[in-house]
Amino acid sequence: MIRLIEPKREETTEDFFRAWTTDAFGYRVRVGLTKKETEEYERLRHLRISNGRLSGNAMRVRFLQLRDKHEAARRVVVDAEAERRSARSKA
């Protein structure tokens, strides 16, 4: 189950794609990922960008797992936000 956390104002204005949030410990993390997972995802993402691809099947699989987990959680946040906007516009 994904627990939705209301984004801070600066995250709302700076994070158009709703990719980032702040965890319970105050760390800036990717939506749906822990601090450790965010660090791993960012490391793999950087390697992928700088090298054009990831070497090794295990690295590619792990990158895709983290990306899919993040994207699924991000979609929940975006959908919930759209629902709130829609409900407000009908009121």
Secondary structure by P-SEA (a helix, b strand, c coil): ccccccccaaaaaaccccccccccccccccccccaaaaaaaaaaaaaaaaacccccaaaaaaaaaaaaaaaaaaaaaaaaaaaaaaaaaac
